[in-house]
Every structure is written in structure tokens, then in C-alpha cells.
Amino acid sequence: QVQLVESGGGLVQPGGSLRLSCAASGRTLSTYDMGWFRQAPGKEREFVASISWIANMTYYSESVKGRFTISRDNAKNSVYLQMNSLKPEDTAVYYCNAVKGITTPIDSWGQGTQVTVSS
């Protein structure tokens, strides 16, 4: 399986922005759909966004539509999540993974990166 390392999280005020990165090793991600997930304390992990290999289609959960943008750079074997207009409810540990069927993860989880939105 591929190893995934997330980075770019931090503390930000409501309305602020962060850009998360996901670097992969072990095998190329160039032919896989990729997604971002998040998990807040006491809550289940939830789908955030995904991007397909075919046609470069993107998908977002209703809670982040219009605020988050997922992208990928196959040459760098990386996936990104640009997060704008952040809200306190976005506070969570964010994880990336290869996905199938738009929202279903297929590889093991990395350590994730913490995003905290607070005033």
C-alpha cells in the first residue's frame, strides 16, 4: 500500500485560509482518484472532497462547497486542499487517501494534519 503524509495544518481565525498538502510514496497516485477526509474529537471520520483521475472531476461535501478546492499534481505525486472562509466547525484532523466510488477510502491512514479554527 501507499504511504501518505499530510501537512499544512495549523491554527487560524474564522474566515481565514489554509492549504493542506498530501505527499505519497510507495507507488504513484497518477491513476487513482484521491480524496480528503476529516475527523473531529468525538465524531466519526467524514468525507470532505475528492478528485478523479478520469476527467479531473471534483466532488465536495455540502458543508464545504464553495469554500474548499481540491487539486492534484501527478508529477509530484501530491494532492492539495485549499481551504478558504474557514469556520470553527471545520476544526478536525484532516487525512488524505486514494478513493473509489468517489467517497470510499482504499489505503491505510496516515497521521493526518490538525486544523484548528478559533477566535
N, C-alpha and C positions, 0 to 999 in steps of 0.2 A: 504494500500500500504506500501511497504518497505521504510524505511528512509535510505538515502545514504550519507555518509560523506567522501569526498575526502581530501587527504593530500599529502605532499611531494613535492609540487611545490616550485619554487624559482627562483633566478637569476643565470644564468650560461652562460659562454662564448661559442661561436660557437665551435663545436667539443666536448663539454662536455657531461656529463650524469646526469640523474635524474631518480629516482624511485618513481612512484606515487602509492598510496595505496587507496583503496576504502573499507570502512567498512560498513556493512549493519546491520540493526536492524529491528525488527518487524516480519520478517519471514526469514526462511533460504533461501539461494540462491543456495543451492546444486543441485537443479533440474532445474535451469534456465540457459539459455545462457546469457552471460554477455558481455557488450561492453564499450568501451571508446569513447567519443566524445570531440570535442573542438570547441571553438568559439573565433575568434579574433575580435577586435573592428571594427565595420562597416561591418562585414561579417556574413553570416549565419552559424549556428552550422553545423559541418560536422562530418561524421563517421571517426574514426581512426582505431579501431581494435575491434574484438570480439572473444570470445572463447565459444565453445559449451559444453553442459553437456554431450551429447552423443558423444563418441569417442574423446572428448577433442580436436576437430578441431579448428584451429585458422584462422582468416581472417584479412587482413590488407588493408588499402587504399594504392594506388600506391605510394603516396608521402612518406610513412613511411616504406615500405617494406625493410627488411634488416637492419633497424636501431632500430625499436621498437619491443619489445616482450611482449605479454600479457600472464598472468598466473593467476591461481586461487588456493586458499586454502580453500576448502569447510569446513574443521574442524574449521577454523577461520572466516568463512562467509565473506571472503575478496577476492578482485580482485586486481591485480597489473599491472602496466605498466612500464617496464624498457625501458628507452629512451636513446639511445646512438647516437653519432655523430650528436648532435643537431644543427639545423640551425636556423637563425633568423626567417624564415617563420614558424617555429614551435611555435612561441610565441602566446599564447592563454590561455583562461581559459579552463581547462580540466574537464570533467564530466564523471561519470560512470552511467550505467543504465542496467537493465535487458533488453534483446532484443529478438525479434522474427524475423524470416526470415533474420537472420544474421546482419542486419543493422537497424532495426526498434525498437526504444525505447518503453517501455511499462509502466514504472513507472514515477512518478513525479521527477523533477530535484532537486539535492542538490545545495549547494553553489558553488561547483567546487573548483579547486585549480589553482592558477596563475602560469604559466610557462613563463619566460621571457628569451630569448636568445639574448644576445647583447655583442658586443665587446667594 
